[in-house]
Every structure is written in structure tokens, then in C-alpha cells.
Amino acid sequence: MGCADVRLSQCMIVKNEETNIERALSWGKDIVYEQIVVDTGSTDRTVELARAMGAKVYDFEWIDDFAAAKNYAISKASGEWIAFLDADEYFPPEEAEKLMPLLNKLARTRYYVMLTSWMHVSRDEKIFAGGVQTRIFKRMEGLRYKKRIHEELELNGGSIVECTVDASNELAIFHSGYDLSSSEDKQKGERNARLILMELEEHPDDYDMMGYLGDAYYSIRDNNERAEEWYRKSIDRMPAHIDEYDVRSAVTFWKLMTILYKKNDEQAMMEIYDKAIRLIPKECDYDYVAGKFYVAKQDFKKGAYHLARALQILDKHGSVNRGELLTGNLQGTWELLAMCHYQNGDLDQCVKCCTALLKADRYLMSTLVMMLCAFKWDEERDAVKAAKAADAADVAMFLGTLYDMNRLKDRIFILRAAMKADYGNLVKVVRGTCSQEELQCFDQSMEQRGRQP
């Protein structure tokens, strides 16, 4: 274990985490003072692997209370500060090296809790959504977890806001725990529902817990009616004013909208939408859901309005504790918006959307084909009107700002897209930039593929 001015204890509670435990302990092995693993009944190799990595392992009899298990782990810690990450959370190396310098600075301040970024990542560690969490805090009397599920830190039974420092721009935790099978998701939902119902018996007006109960039923197949019931109960008990970063309430709104979307109940969905944008106007996912709904109904004007609005809100207000759905499908959203503009005949906006996508990834074939279809339609439409539109030579020149026309790969890619778009004039222009040898190879390749671009 490493040493520093501040001693940091890494704590976690686990059950059957053999696939995650080594990574969960690896990030802190050389920088923390100690690693404490509290096992709540594993039947796999979790305990064996944790001990082999040098962690102190304690058994805790499960009593349907996550806060109790976490507080037990805290009681075993001896460091001045605690990093309490789940087994599916970790600091990547570049983030881990920032941790101790930050804590050494914090030790000389009045703050007891550190807020960090919390990034949801795919298997290949690509970030698809983000938020903030309090996973690092000082070990002190009275600073403990409350609630048996969806537990929260409290200081002597009160809020930790005044003693929390925001380090979300400096430090990020990665979270990989959304990669569950349908059976695992169902089991987790059933367990969560049972614990949340116990919590609601003690706190019957807790609208956050009602939202979490909706989530639990939402994750259990064929239980959308019960999920809808609890989401509506949660919304009915929400106060008139909600914090702009209230993720729990935002999720309640967009998940209820999703259920109503699946029921094809436009009126009910848009009633919830209106409430949602009034209470939490900086959240973009409401418009994302509404936009997808209208695209599915082939109402492309409304689809374009809501998808564009979602992207504008995200651009203006960011994705910290917001935009979980939209940030996880940005490319698809831009593609849908481009398609809406195309269907509406708004070809300039279609080209703008496609351009934004191709600047990020020039080899998106479907996006380039859509752009070329828009250029082709514009050329044909304006020919009828005797107006001036970009001709194929102009289009080729524009494509030169996105592609390297000196590279055969890029010219062939454009040629294939032009053929898919049935844009004969552009096909001629691009073929004119290729040598006879290059064209012969391309044509032979097309023949072998059955002339499918």
C-alpha cells in the first residue's frame, strides 16, 4: 500500500463480484493506505481473489440494508479519508494519480466530502453518459449512510451540502455496471422492489423512493403498469420547485414518457412532457423521447422540433447529471434529425446535420448517402424551378472539405455513396478524378459484390 500525508481507506461491499473485484482493487493498490472488502454472502471466488490482492476481508450477514453494510465497512476503516466505490466502479490510471494530491489539499480545508464526476462506460471504456457522485469523504463521527437502498450520506442526520467540495471537473470515476443480462436485471429489479417497499412503509411520502420503485418494476419484464403507477405517484408528490440537478425526478419523468410512448398514448405522454419541462427545464431527455415518438409516427415536423430542441438544451446546459438517454445516442439523434429535415424538404438543415456528423466520423456511409440524396434532390428541384442549386461539381468541391480527395480510399468511399444515392452526376464527377487503373479495380470490385455499392 502507498503512503501519503493523508491516509485513504478504500472500502466496498460485495457479493459475487469475481468478474469485477480485481479491477476494483487494482486502481488503489499502490496509493491507498488499506483496502477493506465487506462480503455479504458471495458463493463465487470474490473473497479468495480479494484476499489474494491483499485486501482486508470481513463477512457481514445480509439484513436487507445497504446502508448498514456500508456503515459496517466504514467502522473497519482506519484512514482519515474513505473512497467508497462499488465493485463495478473504478478510477482509470490517469484519474487515480490525481486523487491523493487533491485529498492532501482538501485536508487543510473545512470540507468533508468530495463530489466527483461519474462516467458510465461501455465494455471498451467509451463514455456514453455522465453525472456526479459523492464517493470520497472524511472518516468522522456522524458521517454515515442512511436508507436501506439507494442509500445517501448524511452528517448527523442532516445534509452534507455545506461540507461538500465540487471536484467534478478534476476527478472522474468510471462506472461499468449497466451491462446486465435480462435475467440479472430482473433479479435486481425484484430485490430492489422488495427493499424499496420496506423503505416506503417507514417513509410513505418519499417521492424519490416511489421513482426508484417505478424503476424496479420497469426493469422487470411485463411490469410497466406497476411502473407507471409508481411514477405517477412520485410526480404527484413532487414539490412545486425542484433542484435543476435532480436526476431522480428527471428519470421518473422520461421513463414514464417512455412507457406512454410504448402505449402510443400521445396525449398522456405530452401532458407529462409539459410538467417535466416546467419543473426541470434544463433536461434534454424529455424532448429526445418526444422526438423519437413523433418520428415513429412519421410526423417529421414535430420530430425535427423536439430532436433539435433536445440537442440545443444539451449544448447549452451540458450533460452533468442530465441527458442520460441523449448522450448515449448522440450519433443516432443527429441522424434522425437529418432524416426529419430531409422528409420535411428542409435540405439545407439536412446537410448541416450530416456535415456535423461527418466532421466527427467521415466514414459514416448512411450519413453521407443521406447528404448526397439531399444535394441530388436540391439539384433536381431547383432545375424544375430554374433556380441555381449546387451542381455535382460544387458538391464534389464541398466534399473536399470533409475528405482528402488525394486519397483513393476517400474517393472510392464517396463514389460508393454516390451510387447508393443514385446521384449519377456526382458519380461522373468522382470517376473523372480516378485513373483508368483505379476505375478498373473499382468496377471489378463492384462486380464481385453483385454491383452493390
WOVEN-V124704 format. One record per pair of residues at least 12 apart in sequence whose C-alpha atoms are under 8 Angstrom apart, sorted by sequence separation. I is the first residue (numbers start at 1). J is the second residue. If there is no record, write none. Layout:
# WOVEN-V124704
I|J  I|J
This chain:
# WOVEN-V124704
118|130  119|131  142|154  143|155  144|156  214|226  215|227  257|269  291|303  338|350  378|390  379|391  415|427  37|50  117|130  118|131  142|155  143|156  196|209  214|227  256|269  257|270  273|286  290|303  291|304  337|350  338|351  354|367  117|131  118|132  142|156  213|227  214|228  235|249  273|287  291|305  354|368  117|132  118|133  142|157  214|229  257|272  291|306  292|307  338|353  375|390  415|430  116|132  117|133  196|212  197|213  214|230  256|272  257|273  290|306  291|307  310|326  337|353  338|354  354|370  355|371  414|430  415|431  115|132  116|133  196|213  213|230  214|231  235|252  273|290  290|307  354|371  10|28  37|55  39|57  41|59  115|133  116|134  234|252  235|253  288|306  335|353  35|54  36|55  37|56  38|57  39|58  40|59  41|60  115|134  116|135  211|230  253|272  287|306  288|307  334|353  335|354  411|430  35|55  36|56  37|57  38|58  39|59  40|60  41|61  114|134  115|135  193|213  210|230  211|231  253|273  270|290  287|307  334|354  351|371  375|395  34|55  35|56  36|57  37|58  38|59  39|60  40|61  41|62  113|134  114|135  115|136  192|213  210|231  231|252  350|371  10|32  34|56  36|58  38|60  40|62  114|136  231|253  287|309  288|310  335|357  9|32  10|33  14|37  113|136  114|137  193|216  210|233  211|234  253|276  287|310  334|357  351|374  411|434  8|32  9|33  10|34  11|35  12|36  13|37  14|38  15|39  113|137  192|216  193|217  210|234  232|256  286|310  350|374  351|375  7|32  8|33  9|34  10|35  11|36  12|37  13|38  14|39  15|40  16|41  17|42  21|46  25|50  112|137  113|138  209|234  231|256  284|309  285|310  7|33  8|34  9|35  10|36  11|37  12|38  13|39  14|40  15|41  16|42  18|44  112|138  189|215  190|216  207|233  208|234  250|276  284|310  307|333  331|357  2|29  4|31  9|36  11|38  13|40  15|42  16|43  17|44  18|45  22|49  189|216  190|217  207|234  284|311  347|374  1|29  2|30  3|31  14|42  15|43  16|44  17|45  18|46  21|49  22|50  25|53  188|216  189|217  206|234  207|235  228|256  261|289  347|375  1|30  2|31  3|32  16|45  17|46  21|50  40|69  189|218  227|256  257|286  284|313  308|337  1|31  2|32  3|33  16|46  189|219  190|220  207|237  250|280  283|313  284|314  307|337  396|426  412|442  1|32  2|33  15|46  18|49  22|53  38|69  189|220  207|238  228|259  254|285  258|289  282|313  283|314  339|370  347|378  395|426  1|33  14|46  205|237  254|286  257|289  261|293  282|314  335|367  338|370  342|374  1|34  186|219  187|220  250|283  253|286  257|290  304|337  392|425  393|426  396|429  420|453  185|219  186|220  246|280  303|337  392|426  396|430  419|453  38|73  185|220  186|221  224|259  254|289  282|317  37|73  132|168  212|248  244|280  304|340  393|429  417|453  36|73  211|248  215|252  242|279  243|280  244|281  285|322  288|325  303|340  304|341  392|429  416|453  211|249  214|252  241|279  242|280  244|282  284|322  285|323  288|326  240|279  283|322  284|323  285|324  301|340  36|76  208|248  211|251  283|323  285|325  300|340  301|341  362|402  36|77  208|249  211|252  285|326  295|336  300|341  362|403  284|326  34|77  149|192  300|343  301|344  359|402  300|344  358|402  34|79  295|340  372|417  33|79  149|195  368|414  372|418  113|160  148|195  149|196  376|423  148|196  365|413  369|417  373|421  115|164  368|417  369|418  372|421  373|422  85|135  113|163  114|164  115|165  116|166  117|167  149|199  363|413  373|423  84|135  112|163  113|164  114|165  115|166  116|167  117|168  148|199  369|420  370|421  372|423  83|135  84|136  111|163  112|164  113|165  114|166  115|167  116|168  117|169  147|199  365|417  369|421  83|136  110|163  111|164  112|165  114|167  115|168  116|169  119|172  121|174  123|176  82|136  83|137  111|165  116|170  117|171  118|172  119|173  120|174  121|175  122|176  81|136  82|137  116|171  117|172  118|173  119|174  120|175  121|176  13|69  81|137  82|138  116|172  117|173  118|174  119|175  120|176  13|70  81|138  82|139  116|173  118|175  120|177  122|179  12|70  80|138  81|139  120|178  80|139  13|73  79|139  12|73  11|73  24|86  11|74  24|87  27|90  24|88  27|91  24|89  27|92  74|139  11|77  21|87  24|90  27|93  20|87  23|90  9|77  20|88  28|96  9|78  27|96  31|100  9|79  17|87  8|79  9|80  11|82  7|79  8|80  9|81  10|82  11|83  12|84  14|86  98|170  99|171  6|79  7|80  8|81  9|82  10|83  11|84  12|85  13|86  14|87  71|144  98|171  6|80  7|81  8|82  9|83  10|84  11|85  12|86  13|87  71|145  247|321  6|81  8|83  10|85  12|87  70|145  246|321  247|322  95|171  245|321  68|145  95|172  245|322  67|145  95|173  67|146  67|147  68|148  66|147  67|148  91|172  92|173  65|147  66|148  67|149  91|173  92|174  65|148  66|149  90|173  91|174  64|148  65|149  66|150  67|151  89|173  90|174  66|151  67|152  89|174  90|175  89|175  88|175  89|176  88|176  89|177  88|177  6|100  4|100  6|103  6|104  5|104  6|107  65|195  64|195  131|319  132|320  130|319  131|320  132|321  129|319  130|320  131|321  130|321  131|322  130|322  129|323  130|324  129|324  128|324  129|325  129|327  128|327  129|328  128|328  128|329  117|320
